[in-house]
Amino acid sequence: MFKKCDIGDIIDYTITVTNKGEETIRDIEII
């Protein structure tokens, strides 16, 4: 479950996950 945290932390987490997802997609496209 999510701990209570600042909205900024949630946004940072979302951006991090999104960036990792985009990197993975790029890796797949290169292959």
mmCIF file as gemmi writes it, N, C-alpha and C atoms, coordinates in Angstrom:
data_model
loop_
_atom_site.group_PDB
_atom_site.id
_atom_site.type_symbol
_atom_site.label_atom_id
_atom_site.label_alt_id
_atom_site.label_comp_id
_atom_site.label_asym_id
_atom_site.label_entity_id
_atom_site.label_seq_id
_atom_site.pdbx_PDB_ins_code
_atom_site.Cartn_x
_atom_site.Cartn_y
_atom_site.Cartn_z
_atom_site.occupancy
_atom_site.B_iso_or_equiv
_atom_site.pdbx_formal_charge
_atom_site.auth_seq_id
_atom_site.auth_asym_id
_atom_site.pdbx_PDB_model_num
ATOM 1 N N . MET Axp A 1 ? 0.845 -1.199 0 1 0 ? 1 A 1
ATOM 2 C CA . MET Axp A 1 ? 0 0 0 1 0 ? 1 A 1
ATOM 3 C C . MET Axp A 1 ? 0.882 1.251 0 1 0 ? 1 A 1
ATOM 4 N N . PHE Axp A 2 ? 0.33 2.343 -0.522 1 0 ? 2 A 1
ATOM 5 C CA . PHE Axp A 2 ? 1.097 3.58 -0.554 1 0 ? 2 A 1
ATOM 6 C C . PHE Axp A 2 ? 1.138 4.2 0.829 1 0 ? 2 A 1
ATOM 7 N N . LYS Axp A 3 ? 2.31 4.7 1.201 1 0 ? 3 A 1
ATOM 8 C CA . LYS Axp A 3 ? 2.402 5.484 2.431 1 0 ? 3 A 1
ATOM 9 C C . LYS Axp A 3 ? 1.92 6.885 2.098 1 0 ? 3 A 1
ATOM 10 N N . LYS Axp A 4 ? 1.523 7.623 3.126 1 0 ? 4 A 1
ATOM 11 C CA . LYS Axp A 4 ? 1.168 9.016 2.879 1 0 ? 4 A 1
ATOM 12 C C . LYS Axp A 4 ? 2.448 9.748 2.508 1 0 ? 4 A 1
ATOM 13 N N . CYS Axp A 5 ? 2.44 10.475 1.426 1 0 ? 5 A 1
ATOM 14 C CA . CYS Axp A 5 ? 3.636 11.195 1.007 1 0 ? 5 A 1
ATOM 15 C C . CYS Axp A 5 ? 3.227 12.452 0.269 1 0 ? 5 A 1
ATOM 16 N N . ASP Axp A 6 ? 4.223 13.29 0.012 1 0 ? 6 A 1
ATOM 17 C CA . ASP Axp A 6 ? 3.939 14.544 -0.68 1 0 ? 6 A 1
ATOM 18 C C . ASP Axp A 6 ? 3.519 14.261 -2.114 1 0 ? 6 A 1
ATOM 19 N N . ILE Axp A 7 ? 2.698 15.125 -2.664 1 0 ? 7 A 1
ATOM 20 C CA . ILE Axp A 7 ? 2.296 14.974 -4.065 1 0 ? 7 A 1
ATOM 21 C C . ILE Axp A 7 ? 3.54 15.028 -4.946 1 0 ? 7 A 1
ATOM 22 N N . GLY Axp A 8 ? 4.521 15.846 -4.58 1 0 ? 8 A 1
ATOM 23 C CA . GLY Axp A 8 ? 5.766 15.934 -5.347 1 0 ? 8 A 1
ATOM 24 C C . GLY Axp A 8 ? 6.442 14.579 -5.441 1 0 ? 8 A 1
ATOM 25 N N . ASP Axp A 9 ? 6.427 13.822 -4.323 1 0 ? 9 A 1
ATOM 26 C CA . ASP Axp A 9 ? 7.046 12.489 -4.34 1 0 ? 9 A 1
ATOM 27 C C . ASP Axp A 9 ? 6.296 11.579 -5.305 1 0 ? 9 A 1
ATOM 28 N N . ILE Axp A 10 ? 4.974 11.674 -5.313 1 0 ? 10 A 1
ATOM 29 C CA . ILE Axp A 10 ? 4.175 10.831 -6.214 1 0 ? 10 A 1
ATOM 30 C C . ILE Axp A 10 ? 4.5 11.188 -7.659 1 0 ? 10 A 1
ATOM 31 N N . ILE Axp A 11 ? 4.609 12.483 -7.947 1 0 ? 11 A 1
ATOM 32 C CA . ILE Axp A 11 ? 4.913 12.913 -9.315 1 0 ? 11 A 1
ATOM 33 C C . ILE Axp A 11 ? 6.296 12.415 -9.707 1 0 ? 11 A 1
ATOM 34 N N . ASP Axp A 12 ? 7.283 12.55 -8.803 1 0 ? 12 A 1
ATOM 35 C CA . ASP Axp A 12 ? 8.639 12.076 -9.11 1 0 ? 12 A 1
ATOM 36 C C . ASP Axp A 12 ? 8.611 10.589 -9.397 1 0 ? 12 A 1
ATOM 37 N N . TYR Axp A 13 ? 7.858 9.828 -8.593 1 0 ? 13 A 1
ATOM 38 C CA . TYR Axp A 13 ? 7.785 8.376 -8.789 1 0 ? 13 A 1
ATOM 39 C C . TYR Axp A 13 ? 7.154 8.058 -10.142 1 0 ? 13 A 1
ATOM 40 N N . THR Axp A 14 ? 6.09 8.76 -10.472 1 0 ? 14 A 1
ATOM 41 C CA . THR Axp A 14 ? 5.404 8.521 -11.749 1 0 ? 14 A 1
ATOM 42 C C . THR Axp A 14 ? 6.33 8.827 -12.915 1 0 ? 14 A 1
ATOM 43 N N . ILE Axp A 15 ? 7.061 9.94 -12.824 1 0 ? 15 A 1
ATOM 44 C CA . ILE Axp A 15 ? 7.985 10.315 -13.905 1 0 ? 15 A 1
ATOM 45 C C . ILE Axp A 15 ? 9.069 9.253 -14.033 1 0 ? 15 A 1
ATOM 46 N N . THR Axp A 16 ? 9.587 8.771 -12.907 1 0 ? 16 A 1
ATOM 47 C CA . THR Axp A 16 ? 10.645 7.754 -12.946 1 0 ? 16 A 1
ATOM 48 C C . THR Axp A 16 ? 10.141 6.495 -13.628 1 0 ? 16 A 1
ATOM 49 N N . VAL Axp A 17 ? 8.954 6.028 -13.258 1 0 ? 17 A 1
ATOM 50 C CA . VAL Axp A 17 ? 8.395 4.81 -13.849 1 0 ? 17 A 1
ATOM 51 C C . VAL Axp A 17 ? 8.15 5.026 -15.339 1 0 ? 17 A 1
ATOM 52 N N . THR Axp A 18 ? 7.62 6.187 -15.696 1 0 ? 18 A 1
ATOM 53 C CA . THR Axp A 18 ? 7.345 6.479 -17.106 1 0 ? 18 A 1
ATOM 54 C C . THR Axp A 18 ? 8.635 6.48 -17.902 1 0 ? 18 A 1
ATOM 55 N N . ASN Axp A 19 ? 9.687 7.103 -17.359 1 0 ? 19 A 1
ATOM 56 C CA . ASN Axp A 19 ? 10.967 7.151 -18.067 1 0 ? 19 A 1
ATOM 57 C C . ASN Axp A 19 ? 11.523 5.748 -18.249 1 0 ? 19 A 1
ATOM 58 N N . LYS Axp A 20 ? 11.422 4.903 -17.229 1 0 ? 20 A 1
ATOM 59 C CA . LYS Axp A 20 ? 11.91 3.529 -17.348 1 0 ? 20 A 1
ATOM 60 C C . LYS Axp A 20 ? 11.109 2.79 -18.411 1 0 ? 20 A 1
ATOM 61 N N . GLY Axp A 21 ? 9.814 3 -18.452 1 0 ? 21 A 1
ATOM 62 C CA . GLY Axp A 21 ? 8.978 2.339 -19.449 1 0 ? 21 A 1
ATOM 63 C C . GLY Axp A 21 ? 9.363 2.769 -20.851 1 0 ? 21 A 1
ATOM 64 N N . GLU Axp A 22 ? 9.626 4.059 -21.032 1 0 ? 22 A 1
ATOM 65 C CA . GLU Axp A 22 ? 10.008 4.549 -22.358 1 0 ? 22 A 1
ATOM 66 C C . GLU Axp A 22 ? 11.357 3.974 -22.754 1 0 ? 22 A 1
ATOM 67 N N . GLU Axp A 23 ? 12.295 3.877 -21.802 1 0 ? 23 A 1
ATOM 68 C CA . GLU Axp A 23 ? 13.612 3.317 -22.111 1 0 ? 23 A 1
ATOM 69 C C . GLU Axp A 23 ? 13.467 1.865 -22.536 1 0 ? 23 A 1
ATOM 70 N N . THR Axp A 24 ? 12.604 1.128 -21.854 1 0 ? 24 A 1
ATOM 71 C CA . THR Axp A 24 ? 12.404 -0.281 -22.197 1 0 ? 24 A 1
ATOM 72 C C . THR Axp A 24 ? 11.841 -0.399 -23.609 1 0 ? 24 A 1
ATOM 73 N N . ILE Axp A 25 ? 10.886 0.458 -23.951 1 0 ? 25 A 1
ATOM 74 C CA . ILE Axp A 25 ? 10.291 0.419 -25.289 1 0 ? 25 A 1
ATOM 75 C C . ILE Axp A 25 ? 11.368 0.713 -26.332 1 0 ? 25 A 1
ATOM 76 N N . ARG Axp A 26 ? 12.232 1.689 -26.063 1 0 ? 26 A 1
ATOM 77 C CA . ARG Axp A 26 ? 13.305 2.013 -27.013 1 0 ? 26 A 1
ATOM 78 C C . ARG Axp A 26 ? 14.215 0.812 -27.189 1 0 ? 26 A 1
ATOM 79 N N . ASP Axp A 27 ? 14.558 0.135 -26.077 1 0 ? 27 A 1
ATOM 80 C CA . ASP Axp A 27 ? 15.435 -1.038 -26.163 1 0 ? 27 A 1
ATOM 81 C C . ASP Axp A 27 ? 14.793 -2.099 -27.047 1 0 ? 27 A 1
ATOM 82 N N . ILE Axp A 28 ? 13.503 -2.308 -26.89 1 0 ? 28 A 1
ATOM 83 C CA . ILE Axp A 28 ? 12.808 -3.333 -27.68 1 0 ? 28 A 1
ATOM 84 C C . ILE Axp A 28 ? 12.82 -2.928 -29.156 1 0 ? 28 A 1
ATOM 85 N N . GLU Axp A 29 ? 12.595 -1.643 -29.436 1 0 ? 29 A 1
ATOM 86 C CA . GLU Axp A 29 ? 12.575 -1.185 -30.83 1 0 ? 29 A 1
ATOM 87 C C . GLU Axp A 29 ? 13.945 -1.364 -31.469 1 0 ? 29 A 1
ATOM 88 N N . ILE Axp A 30 ? 15.025 -1.129 -30.699 1 0 ? 30 A 1
ATOM 89 C CA . ILE Axp A 30 ? 16.382 -1.271 -31.248 1 0 ? 30 A 1
ATOM 90 C C . ILE Axp A 30 ? 16.617 -2.731 -31.625 1 0 ? 30 A 1
ATOM 91 N N . ILE Axp A 31 ? 16.161 -3.635 -30.771 1 0 ? 31 A 1
ATOM 92 C CA . ILE Axp A 31 ? 16.338 -5.066 -31.061 1 0 ? 31 A 1
ATOM 93 C C . ILE Axp A 31 ? 15.426 -5.423 -32.229 1 0 ? 31 A 1
